[in-house]
Amino acid sequence: MEQWTTSMWRCMLPARQEQGEALTTLLRQCDANTLIVGRRRVVAPNDFVIELLPKIHRLIAASPLPVAPALAGQVRRHAAEQGYTFAGPVTIDLRPAPDDTAVRFRVHSRIAPARRRES
């Protein structure tokens, strides 16, 4: 069980210098789905959904480690290094995938504007 959970965490979060598969996919989504809106302004996706196998999602949801905020921090860091901007805050939603999926995880992204506060 310990080996399985360790490999699951390696998949989600980077260890020192190497990146986990999910983080690599997030950063690739960030790079592939940028939108050039001006001479020096490139907007990157800021709203991500990671669909996980249901059993992996349950383990992560039960864990005290804050996975989504850690991944969001890595996305913000990557964007700063690349010179990207965001239309709103970076959000990452971890969801269980439909039961018929065979892949460990799937990542969806979009550019989402910041929500206005209602007075």
C-alpha positions as a Markdown table, in Angstrom:
| # | Residue | x | y | z |
|---|---|---|---|---|
| 1 | Met | 0.0 | 0.0 | 0.0 |
| 2 | Glu | 2.8 | 2.4 | 0.9 |
| 3 | Gln | 4.5 | 1.9 | -2.5 |
| 4 | Trp | 1.2 | 2.5 | -4.3 |
| 5 | Thr | 0.5 | 5.8 | -2.4 |
| 6 | Thr | 4.1 | 7.0 | -2.9 |
| 7 | Ser | 3.9 | 6.4 | -6.7 |
| 8 | Met | 0.5 | 8.2 | -6.7 |
| 9 | Trp | 2.0 | 11.2 | -4.9 |
| 10 | Arg | 4.9 | 11.3 | -7.4 |
| 11 | Cys | 2.4 | 11.4 | -10.2 |
| 12 | Met | 0.7 | 14.4 | -8.7 |
| 13 | Leu | 3.4 | 16.5 | -7.1 |
| 14 | Pro | 7.0 | 17.1 | -8.1 |
| 15 | Ala | 9.9 | 15.7 | -6.1 |
| 16 | Arg | 12.8 | 18.2 | -5.8 |
| 17 | Gln | 13.8 | 18.7 | -9.4 |
| 18 | Glu | 11.7 | 16.2 | -11.3 |
| 19 | Gln | 8.1 | 17.0 | -12.1 |
| 20 | Gly | 5.1 | 14.7 | -11.5 |
| 21 | Glu | 3.1 | 13.6 | -14.5 |
| 22 | Ala | 0.1 | 15.7 | -13.6 |
| 23 | Leu | 2.2 | 18.8 | -13.1 |
| 24 | Thr | 3.9 | 18.3 | -16.4 |
| 25 | Thr | 0.5 | 18.0 | -18.1 |
| 26 | Leu | -0.8 | 21.1 | -16.4 |
| 27 | Leu | 2.3 | 23.1 | -17.6 |
| 28 | Arg | 1.9 | 21.7 | -21.1 |
| 29 | Gln | -1.8 | 22.8 | -21.1 |
| 30 | Cys | -0.7 | 26.2 | -19.9 |
| 31 | Asp | 1.8 | 26.5 | -22.8 |
| 32 | Ala | -0.4 | 24.9 | -25.5 |
| 33 | Asn | -3.5 | 27.0 | -24.8 |
| 34 | Thr | -2.1 | 30.5 | -24.4 |
| 35 | Leu | -3.7 | 33.4 | -26.2 |
| 36 | Ile | -1.7 | 36.3 | -27.5 |
| 37 | Val | -3.7 | 39.5 | -26.8 |
| 38 | Gly | -1.1 | 42.1 | -27.4 |
| 39 | Arg | 2.5 | 42.8 | -28.2 |
| 40 | Arg | 3.7 | 41.8 | -24.8 |
| 41 | Arg | 0.7 | 40.2 | -23.3 |
| 42 | Val | 0.2 | 36.4 | -23.5 |
| 43 | Val | -2.8 | 35.1 | -21.5 |
| 44 | Ala | -2.5 | 31.5 | -20.2 |
| 45 | Pro | -5.3 | 29.2 | -18.9 |
| 46 | Asn | -6.1 | 29.8 | -15.3 |
| 47 | Asp | -9.0 | 27.4 | -14.6 |
| 48 | Phe | -8.0 | 23.7 | -14.6 |
| 49 | Val | -9.9 | 20.5 | -13.9 |
| 50 | Ile | -8.0 | 17.3 | -13.2 |
| 51 | Glu | -10.2 | 14.2 | -13.4 |
| 52 | Leu | -8.7 | 11.3 | -11.4 |
| 53 | Leu | -9.6 | 7.7 | -11.1 |
| 54 | Pro | -12.2 | 7.5 | -8.3 |
| 55 | Lys | -10.0 | 5.6 | -5.9 |
| 56 | Ile | -7.1 | 8.0 | -6.3 |
| 57 | His | -9.5 | 11.0 | -5.9 |
| 58 | Arg | -10.7 | 9.5 | -2.6 |
| 59 | Leu | -7.1 | 9.1 | -1.3 |
| 60 | Ile | -6.2 | 12.7 | -2.2 |
| 61 | Ala | -9.4 | 14.1 | -0.8 |
| 62 | Ala | -8.7 | 12.2 | 2.5 |
| 63 | Ser | -5.1 | 13.4 | 2.6 |
| 64 | Pro | -4.1 | 16.4 | 4.8 |
| 65 | Leu | -1.7 | 17.6 | 2.2 |
| 66 | Pro | -3.1 | 20.5 | 0.1 |
| 67 | Val | -2.6 | 19.1 | -3.5 |
| 68 | Ala | -4.6 | 21.7 | -5.5 |
| 69 | Pro | -3.0 | 24.8 | -4.0 |
| 70 | Ala | 0.5 | 23.3 | -4.4 |
| 71 | Leu | -0.2 | 22.6 | -8.1 |
| 72 | Ala | -1.7 | 26.1 | -8.6 |
| 73 | Gly | 1.5 | 27.6 | -7.1 |
| 74 | Gln | 3.6 | 25.6 | -9.6 |
| 75 | Val | 1.4 | 26.9 | -12.5 |
| 76 | Arg | 1.8 | 30.5 | -11.3 |
| 77 | Arg | 5.5 | 30.1 | -11.1 |
| 78 | His | 5.8 | 28.6 | -14.6 |
| 79 | Ala | 3.6 | 31.4 | -16.0 |
| 80 | Ala | 5.9 | 34.0 | -14.3 |
| 81 | Glu | 9.0 | 32.3 | -15.8 |
| 82 | Gln | 7.4 | 32.3 | -19.3 |
| 83 | Gly | 6.0 | 35.9 | -19.1 |
| 84 | Tyr | 2.3 | 34.8 | -19.2 |
| 85 | Thr | -0.5 | 36.6 | -17.5 |
| 86 | Phe | -3.9 | 35.3 | -16.3 |
| 87 | Ala | -7.4 | 36.7 | -16.8 |
| 88 | Gly | -8.3 | 35.7 | -13.2 |
| 89 | Pro | -7.0 | 33.6 | -10.3 |
| 90 | Val | -5.5 | 30.2 | -10.9 |
| 91 | Thr | -7.9 | 27.5 | -9.8 |
| 92 | Ile | -7.4 | 23.7 | -9.9 |
| 93 | Asp | -10.4 | 21.5 | -9.2 |
| 94 | Leu | -9.7 | 17.8 | -8.5 |
| 95 | Arg | -12.7 | 15.6 | -9.5 |
| 96 | Pro | -13.3 | 11.9 | -9.8 |
| 97 | Ala | -13.4 | 10.8 | -13.4 |
| 98 | Pro | -16.4 | 8.8 | -14.8 |
| 99 | Asp | -16.1 | 5.2 | -13.8 |
| 100 | Asp | -15.6 | 4.1 | -17.4 |
| 101 | Thr | -12.2 | 5.8 | -17.8 |
| 102 | Ala | -9.0 | 3.8 | -18.1 |
| 103 | Val | -6.5 | 6.6 | -17.7 |
| 104 | Arg | -5.0 | 7.7 | -14.4 |
| 105 | Phe | -5.9 | 11.3 | -14.9 |
| 106 | Arg | -7.2 | 13.8 | -17.5 |
| 107 | Val | -6.6 | 17.6 | -17.5 |
| 108 | His | -8.9 | 20.2 | -18.9 |
| 109 | Ser | -8.1 | 23.9 | -19.0 |
| 110 | Arg | -9.7 | 27.2 | -20.0 |
| 111 | Ile | -9.1 | 30.9 | -19.6 |
| 112 | Ala | -11.6 | 32.2 | -17.1 |
| 113 | Pro | -12.0 | 35.9 | -16.3 |
| 114 | Ala | -12.0 | 37.1 | -12.7 |
| 115 | Arg | -15.4 | 37.2 | -11.2 |
| 116 | Arg | -16.7 | 40.6 | -10.2 |
| 117 | Arg | -17.8 | 41.2 | -6.6 |
| 118 | Glu | -21.4 | 42.1 | -6.3 |
| 119 | Ser | -22.1 | 45.1 | -4.0 |
